Amino acid sequence: DYSADVTQEELEAALNELNCDDNIHGIIMLTPFPKHIDSDRLNSMLDPKKDIDAITDMSIAGLFSGRGDSFYACT
């Protein structure tokens, strides 16, 4: 959990740590982010192998093509 005044850099650093942590198998980024946060950048940084909500381009492509071993959004 982060306060509304969290910086882009803080979120990017935290996401990078989660991406690199082998004990973390899935990540959900709850939105909306505060207006000063670049959510597209965070989405592009998310490791598709840990993308539980299918928000990365690779996850979306796998969802529509029926290929890939990623998580897919429950909806």
Backbone as ProteinMPNN parsed JSONL, in Angstrom:
{"seq_chain_A": "DYSADVTQEELEAALNELNCDDNIHGIIMLTPFPKHIDSDRLNSMLDPKKDIDAITDMSIAGLFSGRGDSFYACT", "coords_chain_A": {"N_chain_A": [[0.844, -1.181, 0.0], [0.49, 2.185, -0.813], [0.773, 5.72, -0.287], [-1.16, 8.468, -1.648], [0.645, 10.323, -2.547], [2.834, 9.013, -3.512], [5.841, 8.479, -5.391], [6.661, 8.169, -8.887], [9.097, 6.916, -9.23], [9.389, 5.494, -6.823], [7.323, 3.585, -7.05], [8.137, 2.243, -9.374], [10.563, 1.135, -8.506], [9.631, -0.587, -6.495], [8.025, -2.322, -8.017], [9.952, -3.449, -9.652], [11.433, -4.871, -7.74], [9.504, -6.796, -6.97], [9.128, -8.109, -9.42], [11.603, -9.346, -9.668], [11.72, -11.069, -7.539], [11.767, -14.353, -6.738], [10.021, -15.639, -5.06], [7.608, -14.476, -5.391], [4.816, -15.003, -7.284], [2.723, -13.936, -8.69], [1.28, -10.81, -9.664], [-0.904, -8.163, -9.013], [-1.904, -5.072, -10.082], [-3.593, -2.639, -8.638], [-5.886, -0.307, -9.809], [-7.51, 2.913, -10.089], [-4.399, 4.669, -10.565], [-2.788, 7.421, -8.839], [-3.059, 10.656, -10.436], [-0.558, 11.668, -11.224], [1.003, 9.511, -11.784], [2.484, 7.408, -14.175], [0.8, 5.099, -15.555], [0.87, 3.488, -17.825], [3.594, 3.108, -18.22], [4.247, 1.614, -15.914], [2.67, -0.662, -16.389], [4.0, -1.651, -18.642], [6.377, -2.381, -17.501], [5.791, -4.529, -15.897], [6.365, -7.914, -15.287], [5.368, -10.22, -17.616], [5.004, -12.909, -16.949], [4.164, -12.797, -14.378], [1.871, -11.435, -14.4], [-1.12, -11.279, -13.301], [-3.552, -10.142, -13.943], [-3.713, -9.79, -16.674], [-2.702, -7.409, -18.077], [-0.492, -6.632, -19.452], [1.018, -6.178, -22.687], [1.94, -8.577, -23.791], [0.527, -10.513, -22.336], [-2.114, -9.91, -23.056], [-1.999, -10.408, -25.803], [-1.476, -13.184, -25.732], [-3.844, -14.045, -24.578], [-5.786, -13.473, -26.56], [-4.796, -14.899, -28.713], [-4.753, -17.451, -27.85], [-2.487, -18.722, -27.181], [0.45, -19.182, -25.192], [1.688, -19.088, -21.812], [0.732, -17.586, -19.77], [-0.967, -15.878, -17.038], [-4.471, -15.239, -17.184], [-6.917, -12.693, -17.295], [-9.668, -12.899, -15.066], [-12.069, -12.043, -16.014]], "CA_chain_A": [[0.0, 0.0, 0.0], [1.231, 3.438, -0.908], [-0.059, 6.911, -0.172], [-1.447, 9.128, -2.93], [1.772, 11.142, -2.976], [3.95, 8.152, -3.899], [6.472, 8.931, -6.628], [6.817, 7.198, -9.97], [10.325, 6.179, -8.958], [9.133, 4.54, -5.736], [6.527, 2.48, -7.579], [8.964, 1.476, -10.302], [11.518, 0.356, -7.71], [8.886, -1.661, -5.834], [7.63, -3.283, -9.04], [11.169, -4.157, -10.048], [11.728, -5.851, -6.674], [8.535, -7.886, -7.075], [9.449, -8.848, -10.64], [12.837, -10.112, -9.473], [11.586, -11.948, -6.381], [11.308, -15.679, -7.14], [8.964, -16.075, -4.16], [6.378, -13.828, -5.844], [4.404, -15.684, -8.51], [1.709, -13.158, -9.382], [1.159, -9.413, -9.249], [-2.059, -7.402, -9.467], [-1.753, -3.64, -9.818], [-4.92, -2.068, -8.51], [-6.018, 1.024, -10.386], [-6.64, 3.856, -10.781], [-3.26, 5.258, -9.886], [-2.876, 8.882, -8.779], [-2.907, 11.278, -11.761], [0.837, 11.946, -11.555], [1.684, 8.244, -12.046], [2.394, 6.912, -15.549], [0.375, 3.704, -15.437], [1.336, 2.75, -19.01], [4.978, 2.707, -17.962], [4.221, 0.526, -14.94], [2.158, -1.846, -17.083], [5.033, -2.184, -19.533], [7.456, -2.916, -16.673], [5.327, -5.729, -15.214], [6.777, -9.182, -15.886], [4.167, -10.929, -18.089], [4.858, -14.193, -16.259], [3.571, -12.533, -13.067], [0.731, -10.559, -14.691], [-2.34, -12.016, -12.987], [-4.743, -9.468, -14.465], [-3.595, -9.671, -18.136], [-2.643, -6.007, -18.495], [0.669, -6.392, -20.306], [0.767, -6.479, -24.096], [2.187, -9.996, -24.035], [-0.587, -11.271, -21.76], [-3.292, -9.667, -23.884], [-1.783, -11.149, -27.049], [-1.658, -14.595, -25.427], [-5.261, -14.255, -24.315], [-6.539, -13.478, -27.81], [-4.277, -15.898, -29.654], [-4.895, -18.775, -27.262], [-1.152, -19.267, -26.937], [1.173, -18.596, -24.076], [1.496, -19.739, -20.527], [0.53, -16.506, -18.809], [-2.255, -15.77, -16.376], [-5.451, -14.462, -17.949], [-7.881, -12.024, -16.422], [-10.832, -13.748, -14.795], [-13.23, -11.55, -16.763]], "C_chain_A": [[0.884, 1.237, 0.0], [0.27, 4.603, -0.782], [-0.219, 7.558, -1.549], [-0.288, 9.978, -3.424], [3.018, 10.312, -3.313], [4.535, 8.652, -5.225], [6.517, 7.793, -7.646], [8.025, 6.31, -9.685], [10.135, 5.141, -7.861], [8.349, 3.33, -6.241], [7.329, 1.62, -8.544], [9.961, 0.602, -9.553], [10.818, -0.826, -7.041], [8.479, -2.734, -6.837], [8.829, -4.095, -9.509], [11.545, -5.217, -9.012], [10.792, -7.054, -6.757], [8.802, -8.751, -8.301], [10.633, -9.782, -10.439], [12.758, -11.128, -8.338], [10.984, -13.29, -6.805], [10.219, -16.238, -6.234], [7.606, -15.457, -4.493], [6.011, -14.429, -7.194], [3.354, -14.916, -9.291], [1.575, -11.771, -8.796], [-0.126, -8.843, -9.838], [-1.8, -5.943, -9.103], [-3.148, -3.03, -9.812], [-4.926, -0.631, -9.007], [-7.351, 1.618, -9.965], [-5.482, 4.307, -9.896], [-3.505, 6.76, -9.744], [-2.516, 9.487, -10.141], [-1.455, 11.503, -12.17], [1.633, 10.677, -11.875], [1.427, 7.811, -13.489], [2.074, 5.419, -15.504], [0.804, 2.878, -16.65], [2.768, 2.273, -18.819], [5.023, 1.55, -16.973], [3.715, -0.76, -15.582], [3.226, -2.477, -17.961], [6.201, -2.792, -18.753], [7.089, -4.247, -16.018], [5.762, -6.974, -15.981], [5.521, -9.944, -16.32], [3.949, -12.274, -17.408], [4.198, -14.039, -14.889], [2.307, -11.677, -13.186], [-0.583, -11.303, -14.501], [-3.563, -11.423, -13.666], [-4.705, -9.233, -15.975], [-3.634, -8.222, -18.613], [-1.427, -5.702, -19.371], [0.317, -6.765, -21.749], [0.932, -7.965, -24.386], [1.041, -10.86, -23.494], [-1.848, -11.12, -22.606], [-3.173, -10.434, -25.196], [-1.988, -12.645, -26.832], [-3.112, -14.944, -25.191], [-6.038, -14.387, -25.623], [-6.049, -14.515, -28.808], [-4.478, -17.318, -29.145], [-3.565, -19.459, -27.023], [-0.519, -18.567, -25.755], [0.839, -19.302, -22.782], [1.318, -18.716, -19.424], [-0.785, -16.674, -18.081], [-3.183, -15.012, -17.308], [-6.459, -13.873, -16.981], [-9.122, -12.886, -16.257], [-12.056, -13.287, -15.571], [-13.031, -11.759, -18.237]], "O_chain_A": [[1.883, 1.317, 0.715], [-0.906, 4.49, -1.127], [0.503, 7.228, -2.49], [-0.24, 10.323, -4.605], [4.123, 10.849, -3.389], [3.814, 9.181, -6.072], [6.424, 6.616, -7.297], [7.972, 5.095, -9.878], [10.66, 4.031, -7.956], [8.669, 2.19, -5.904], [7.209, 0.395, -8.529], [10.178, -0.551, -9.927], [11.35, -1.936, -7.022], [8.575, -3.925, -6.542], [8.718, -5.3, -9.735], [11.931, -6.33, -9.37], [11.232, -8.197, -6.629], [8.714, -9.977, -8.234], [10.657, -10.886, -10.982], [13.65, -11.965, -8.198], [9.817, -13.35, -7.191], [9.557, -17.21, -6.597], [6.58, -15.862, -3.946], [6.799, -14.372, -8.139], [3.119, -15.225, -10.459], [1.733, -11.571, -7.592], [-0.402, -9.021, -11.025], [-1.51, -5.625, -7.949], [-3.797, -2.921, -10.852], [-4.052, 0.161, -8.652], [-8.238, 0.886, -9.524], [-5.571, 4.323, -8.668], [-4.342, 7.316, -10.455], [-1.755, 8.893, -10.905], [-1.157, 11.525, -13.364], [2.817, 10.761, -12.202], [0.292, 7.844, -13.962], [2.974, 4.584, -15.424], [1.075, 1.685, -16.513], [3.113, 1.16, -19.214], [5.771, 0.595, -17.181], [4.271, -1.832, -15.345], [3.345, -3.701, -18.017], [6.935, -3.625, -19.286], [7.972, -5.011, -15.628], [5.547, -7.07, -17.19], [4.69, -10.282, -15.477], [2.81, -12.73, -17.303], [3.73, -15.017, -14.305], [1.746, -11.248, -12.177], [-1.102, -11.894, -15.447], [-4.522, -12.145, -13.937], [-5.576, -8.545, -16.508], [-4.47, -7.846, -19.435], [-1.346, -4.627, -19.966], [-0.579, -7.575, -21.988], [0.152, -8.545, -25.142], [0.639, -11.831, -24.135], [-2.563, -12.093, -22.841], [-4.142, -11.043, -25.65], [-2.61, -13.308, -27.663], [-3.562, -16.027, -25.567], [-6.849, -15.299, -25.779], [-6.815, -14.961, -29.662], [-4.385, -18.276, -29.911], [-3.521, -20.645, -26.699], [-0.931, -17.47, -25.377], [-0.158, -20.016, -22.676], [1.706, -18.949, -18.28], [-1.615, -17.503, -18.453], [-2.725, -14.224, -18.135], [-6.805, -14.487, -15.973], [-9.57, -13.529, -17.207], [-12.989, -14.065, -15.767], [-13.902, -11.408, -19.033]]}, "name": "protein", "num_of_chains": 1, "seq": "DYSADVTQEELEAALNELNCDDNIHGIIMLTPFPKHIDSDRLNSMLDPKKDIDAITDMSIAGLFSGRGDSFYACT"}
